[in-house]
């Protein structure tokens, strides 16, 4: 076999491959054997039909077609490996010449990873929000904790903001009661915004036994997005009572003995959360600066596939679970279809560029992923997916996704290398040290490398190297 490579543009090549006919022998033998198992010829046992009879009865062309289809992936892969190409996606194959007993010539056009030059990135400087926790932030956190321990008691008065009411609901569309539009004994806190638009105004001022009707757009169910006439009946009004803010509350709501200790712990937790947010902000801004420094051509077919994948996932997974379609989503977001398409394309381009640049950094910095790092990343991904680590690991192995996870970890390490070499200052002009090894990520400390994996996680699956025809 002989092959030659022609560069069509920075992200696409054409392979021209010549295969001597004798190299098709194994594929021809396999073609005859396959056809033997599929056809019946009178006078011959199944599987024992001579090649000349198959040629006569079914045509030599059918055999050649089967043999070529079998041989093309092997010769294409050999040519890719010989040229040391990092191909992306599937090739477009064109058989240019097939002479029985002489030669097979074909071409294969395929996208390839562009050659990327990583410049000196040590001079990157970014600014992030300062970590500042005021007394009002602590007050808010303690108040939220206090509200979690609130109790309720029925009252004989009109419902007010903050009260917990028990409701019976009935929704009609075009005068017809919906099958899934009836509910009873629904508990609702007035002002929480957790039910239908307009319900707060309808129930405020009603006592137990009171009833009101209002119009609202349904958020889910069989008539999601439609205007409905909703009848609501209040069966109970209960007032929320907050516990006293004292040492006894601290002992009830935490492991601390005093309110002062509880407030100090709340302050520390808020600081750690803001430090984690600060680290994430630093990684995002460093990545943006890095991408500005590097010229990255994007393969058109890969970009098209990535855009389609993102749209499919949004429409058929995220919006499907919410019970709305793309038109309703755009209405809620206040976007036109053109704006949505432009944003999707921009995000896809950034995702592809991010993967290409970070993968090149992995190679340049000779970064490896060990078992411990992979396990830690798997645990984080399992937690975010709502699956147990064992379930997630099994799904990853069965889906052949281990290389994808390894790539995520490696890209996270590459981004961490760049972040560590960058100058990060907060809005107060203070240098930010992201290399804090105390505690757990996002809770008792900040790990730049761990959260960098999250920042590098969204790289498109379509950009993985593939070399199968």
C-alpha positions in Angstrom: 0.0 0.0 0.0 1.1 3.5 -0.8 -0.4 6.7 0.5 0.1 10.5 0.2 -1.2 13.4 2.2 -2.5 16.7 0.8 -3.2 19.5 3.2 -6.5 21.2 2.1 -6.5 23.7 4.9 -5.1 23.9 8.5 -7.8 21.5 9.7 -8.5 19.2 6.8 -6.4 16.8 4.7 -6.9 14.4 1.8 -5.3 11.0 1.8 -4.7 9.4 -1.5 -4.2 5.6 -1.1 -3.1 3.0 -3.6 -3.7 -0.7 -2.7 -2.1 -3.5 -4.9 -4.8 -6.1 -5.6 -2.8 -8.9 -3.9 -3.3 -7.0 -0.6 -7.0 -7.5 -0.9 -6.7 -11.3 -0.8 -7.8 -11.6 2.9 -10.8 -9.3 2.3 -11.8 -11.3 -0.8 -11.6 -14.6 1.0 -13.7 -13.1 3.8 -16.2 -11.8 1.2 -16.6 -15.2 -0.4 -17.0 -16.8 3.0 -19.7 -14.3 4.1 -21.7 -14.7 0.8 -21.3 -18.5 1.2 -23.1 -18.3 4.5 -25.9 -16.1 3.1 -26.9 -17.8 -0.1 -28.1 -21.2 -1.3 -27.2 -22.8 -4.7 -28.8 -26.0 -5.7 -26.3 -28.9 -5.9 -24.0 -27.3 -3.3 -24.0 -27.6 0.5 -24.3 -24.3 2.3 -20.9 -22.8 2.9 -19.3 -25.0 0.2 -20.1 -23.0 -2.9 -17.0 -22.5 -5.1 -15.8 -18.9 -5.8 -16.3 -19.3 -9.6 -20.0 -20.3 -9.0 -20.6 -17.3 -6.7 -19.0 -15.1 -9.5 -21.3 -16.6 -12.1 -24.5 -16.6 -10.1 -24.2 -13.4 -8.1 -21.6 -11.4 -10.0 -17.9 -10.7 -9.3 -19.0 -7.1 -8.6 -20.9 -8.1 -5.5 -17.8 -9.9 -4.2 -15.6 -6.9 -4.9 -18.0 -4.5 -3.2 -18.0 -6.7 -0.1 -14.3 -7.0 -0.1 -13.6 -3.3 -0.5 -16.0 -2.4 2.3 -14.2 -4.8 4.5 -10.7 -3.6 3.5 -11.2 0.2 3.4 -11.1 0.8 7.2 -7.9 -1.2 7.6 -6.0 0.6 4.8 -7.4 4.0 5.9 -6.2 3.4 9.5 -2.7 2.3 8.2 -2.4 5.5 6.1 -3.5 7.6 9.1 -0.9 6.0 11.4 1.8 6.1 8.7 1.3 9.9 8.3 0.9 10.4 12.1 -2.3 12.3 11.7 -4.6 13.3 14.6 -7.9 12.8 12.8 -11.3 14.0 14.0 -14.5 12.4 13.1 -15.3 10.1 10.2 -13.6 10.5 6.7 -15.4 11.1 3.5 -14.2 8.2 1.3 -14.3 8.2 -2.5 -13.1 5.2 -4.6 -11.3 6.7 -7.5 -10.3 3.4 -9.3 -11.1 -0.3 -8.8 -9.6 -2.6 -11.4 -10.2 -6.3 -10.8 -7.0 -8.1 -10.4 -4.9 -4.9 -10.6 -5.5 -2.1 -8.0 -7.7 -0.3 -5.7 -7.3 3.5 -5.4 -9.3 5.7 -3.1 -9.2 9.1 -1.3 -10.3 10.0 2.2 -10.9 13.5 3.3 -10.9 14.0 7.0 -10.7 16.8 9.6 -7.4 16.9 11.7 -6.3 18.6 14.8 -4.7 21.9 13.8 -1.0 22.5 14.7 -1.0 24.9 17.6 1.9 26.9 18.9 1.6 27.6 22.7 3.2 31.0 23.4 4.7 32.1 26.7 1.8 32.4 29.0 3.7 33.3 32.2 2.8 37.0 31.7 -1.0 36.5 32.0 -2.6 38.8 34.6 -6.3 38.8 35.6 -8.4 40.5 38.2 -11.0 38.7 40.4 -13.5 39.7 43.0 -12.1 40.2 46.5 -13.1 37.8 49.3 -15.1 40.0 51.6 -17.7 38.8 54.2 -19.5 41.4 56.1 -21.7 41.2 59.2 -24.8 41.5 56.9 -23.7 38.4 55.0 -23.4 36.4 58.3 -26.7 37.8 59.5 -28.3 36.5 56.3 -26.8 33.1 56.6 -27.9 32.7 60.2 -31.4 33.9 59.3 -31.6 31.3 56.6 -30.6 28.6 59.1 -33.1 30.0 61.6 -35.9 29.8 59.0 -35.1 26.1 58.4 -35.9 25.5 62.1 -39.1 27.5 62.0 -42.3 25.8 63.4 -45.9 26.4 62.3 -49.1 26.6 64.1 -52.6 27.1 62.8 -54.2 30.5 63.2 -57.7 31.8 62.7 -57.1 34.9 60.6 -56.5 36.0 57.0 -53.4 34.7 55.4 -50.4 37.0 55.2 -46.9 37.0 53.7 -44.8 34.3 55.2 -47.7 32.2 56.3 -47.9 28.5 55.4 -51.2 27.7 53.8 -52.7 24.4 52.8 -54.5 24.6 49.5 -56.8 22.7 47.1 -56.2 23.6 43.5 -58.1 23.1 40.2 -56.9 24.2 36.8 -59.1 24.6 33.7 -58.0 25.3 30.2 -60.7 26.4 27.7 -63.3 25.6 30.4 -62.2 22.0 30.8 -60.7 20.7 34.0 -57.3 19.1 33.3 -56.7 15.5 34.2 -53.5 16.5 35.9 -54.8 19.9 37.0 -56.3 18.9 40.4 -54.4 18.7 43.6 -55.4 18.8 47.3 -53.5 19.3 50.5 -50.8 21.3 48.9 -48.5 23.2 51.4 -47.3 26.6 50.2 -45.4 29.4 51.9 -46.8 32.7 50.7 -44.1 34.8 49.0 -41.9 31.8 48.2 -42.7 31.9 44.4 -42.6 28.1 44.3 -46.1 27.6 42.7 -48.0 29.5 40.1 -47.7 33.2 39.2 -50.5 35.1 40.8 -51.2 32.7 43.6 -49.7 35.0 46.3 -52.2 37.8 45.4 -55.0 35.3 45.3 -54.6 33.7 48.7 -53.4 36.7 50.7 -56.4 37.9 52.7 -58.2 34.6 52.6 -59.1 32.7 55.8 -59.5 28.9 56.1 -62.4 28.0 53.8 -61.8 31.0 51.6 -61.7 30.6 47.8 -60.4 32.6 44.8 -59.9 32.2 41.1 -57.1 33.7 39.1 -55.4 33.3 35.7 -51.9 31.9 35.4 -49.6 30.3 32.8 -49.0 26.7 33.7 -45.3 25.8 34.2 -45.6 22.0 33.7 -47.8 19.1 33.1 -50.0 18.3 30.0 -50.8 22.0 29.3 -47.5 23.5 30.1 -47.2 27.0 28.7 -51.0 27.5 28.3 -53.1 30.1 30.1 -55.3 28.4 32.8 -58.1 29.5 35.1 -57.0 28.3 38.5 -59.4 28.0 41.5 -57.7 27.9 44.8 -59.3 27.0 48.2 -57.5 27.7 51.5 -58.1 24.8 53.9 -55.7 26.0 56.6 -53.6 29.0 57.5 -50.5 28.5 59.7 -48.1 31.1 61.0 -44.4 30.4 61.0 -42.6 30.9 64.3 -38.9 31.4 64.3 -36.8 30.2 67.2 -35.1 32.8 69.4 -31.6 33.7 68.2 -29.6 32.6 71.2 -27.2 30.0 72.5 -30.0 27.4 72.7 -30.7 27.9 69.0 -27.0 27.4 68.2 -27.1 24.1 70.1 -30.3 23.0 68.3 -29.0 23.9 64.8 -25.3 23.1 65.0 -22.6 21.4 66.9 -21.7 24.7 68.6 -22.6 25.7 72.2 -22.9 29.4 71.6 -24.4 31.8 69.0 -21.0 33.5 68.8 -19.3 30.2 67.7 -22.1 29.6 65.2 -21.7 33.0 63.7 -17.9 32.5 63.5 -18.4 29.2 61.7 -20.9 30.8 59.3 -18.4 33.5 58.5 -15.6 31.0 57.8 -17.9 28.9 55.5 -18.9 32.0 53.6 -15.2 33.0 53.2 -14.4 29.5 51.9 -17.3 29.6 49.4 -16.2 33.0 48.1 -12.6 31.7 47.9 -13.9 28.8 45.7 -15.9 31.2 43.6 -12.8 33.4 43.3 -10.7 30.5 42.2 -13.3 29.5 39.6 -13.4 33.1 38.4 -9.6 33.2 38.1 -9.6 30.0 36.0 -12.2 31.3 33.7 -10.5 34.6 33.1 -7.0 33.0 32.8 -8.5 30.6 30.2 -10.0 33.5 28.3 -6.6 35.3 28.3 -4.9 32.1 27.1 -7.3 31.6 24.2 -6.7 35.2 23.2 -2.9 34.4 22.9 -3.3 31.4 20.7 -4.4 31.1 17.0 -6.8 28.1 16.8 -8.4 27.2 13.5 -11.7 25.3 14.0 -12.7 22.5 11.7 -16.1 23.4 10.0 -17.5 19.9 10.2 -16.5 19.5 13.9 -18.1 22.9 14.7 -21.3 21.9 12.9 -21.5 18.6 14.8 -20.8 20.3 18.1 -23.5 22.9 17.5 -26.0 20.2 16.7 -25.0 18.2 19.7 -25.5 21.2 22.0 -28.9 22.0 20.5 -30.0 18.3 20.7 -29.0 18.0 24.4 -30.9 21.2 25.2 -34.1 20.4 23.4 -34.4 16.7 24.1 -32.9 16.5 27.6 -33.0 19.7 29.6 -36.1 21.3 28.1 -37.8 17.9 27.8 -37.4 17.4 31.5 -38.9 20.9 32.1 -41.8 20.2 29.8 -41.3 23.1 27.4 -40.1 23.4 23.8 -37.4 25.6 22.3 -39.9 28.3 21.3 -41.1 28.7 24.9 -37.5 28.6 26.2 -36.5 31.4 23.9 -39.5 33.4 25.0 -38.6 32.9 28.7 -35.0 33.9 27.9 -36.1 36.9 25.9 -34.0 35.8 22.9 -34.6 35.5 19.2 -33.7 32.3 17.4 -30.9 34.2 15.7 -29.4 35.3 19.0 -29.7 31.8 20.4 -27.9 30.4 17.3 -25.1 33.0 17.6 -24.6 32.2 21.3 -24.6 28.5 20.7 -22.0 28.8 18.0 -19.9 31.1 20.2 -20.0 28.5 23.0 -19.2 25.7 20.7 -16.2 27.5 19.2 -14.9 28.3 22.7 -15.3 24.7 23.7 -13.4 23.3 20.8 -10.6 25.8 21.1 -10.4 25.1 24.8 -9.9 21.4 24.2 -7.4 21.9 21.5 -5.3 24.3 23.5 -5.4 22.4 26.8 -4.6 19.1 25.0 -1.6 20.7 23.4 -0.5 21.9 26.8 -0.9 18.4 28.2 1.6 17.3 25.6 3.9 20.2 26.0 4.1 19.9 29.7 4.1 16.1 29.6 1.3 15.8 32.1 0.0 12.4 33.2 -3.0 11.2 35.1 -2.6 8.8 37.9 -5.2 6.5 39.4 -5.8 8.6 42.5 -6.5 11.7 40.4 -8.8 9.8 38.1 -10.7 8.3 41.2 -11.1 11.8 42.8 -12.5 13.2 39.5 -14.8 10.2 39.2 -16.1 10.8 42.7 -16.8 14.5 41.9 -18.6 13.6 38.6 -20.6 10.9 40.4 -21.8 13.4 43.0 -22.8 16.0 40.4 -24.7 13.3 38.4 -26.7 12.1 41.4 -25.3 8.6 41.1 -23.3 6.6 43.5 -19.5 6.3 42.7 -20.0 2.6 41.9 -22.9 3.2 39.6 -21.2 6.1 37.8 -18.0 4.0 37.4 -19.9 1.1 36.0 -21.7 3.4 33.5 -18.4 5.0 32.5 -16.7 1.6 31.9 -19.7 0.2 30.0 -20.0 3.3 27.9 -16.3 3.3 27.0 -15.9 6.7 28.6 -12.8 6.2 30.7 -10.5 8.0 28.1 -12.9 10.9 28.2 -12.6 11.2 32.0 -8.8 10.9 31.7 -8.8 13.7 29.2 -10.9 15.9 31.5 -8.4 15.4 34.4 -5.4 16.0 32.1 -7.0 19.2 30.7 -7.8 20.3 34.3 -4.1 19.8 35.2 -3.0 21.8 32.1 -5.2 24.7 33.0 -4.0 24.6 36.6 -0.4 24.9 35.3 -1.4 28.1 33.5 -3.3 29.5 36.4 -0.4 28.9 38.8 2.0 30.8 36.5 -0.5 33.7 36.1 -0.7 36.8 38.3 -4.1 37.0 39.9 -5.1 40.1 41.8 -8.3 40.9 43.6 -10.2 44.2 43.2 -8.3 45.5 46.2 -5.1 45.1 44.3 -4.0 42.2 46.6 -2.2 39.2 45.1 -4.4 36.1 45.3 -2.8 32.8 46.3 -4.9 30.0 44.9 -2.6 27.2 46.1 -4.3 26.5 49.4 -4.0 22.8 50.3 -6.0 22.9 53.6 -9.3 21.2 53.7 -11.8 20.1 51.0 -12.5 21.9 47.7 -15.1 24.6 48.0 -15.8 23.9 51.7 -12.7 24.2 53.9 -10.2 25.3 51.3 -9.5 25.8 47.6 -7.7 23.5 45.2 -6.9 25.3 42.0 -6.3 22.0 40.2 -9.5 20.4 41.3 -11.7 23.2 40.2 -9.7 23.6 37.0 -10.9 20.1 36.0 -14.4 21.4 36.3 -13.5 24.4 34.1 -12.0 22.1 31.5 -14.8 19.6 31.7 -17.1 21.0 29.0 -14.7 20.3 26.1 -16.7 18.8 23.2 -16.8 15.0 22.9 -16.7 15.4 19.1 -13.1 16.7 19.3 -11.8 13.4 20.6 -9.3 11.7 18.2 -10.9 9.1 15.9 -9.4 7.1 13.2 -12.0 4.7 12.1 -13.5 4.8 8.6 
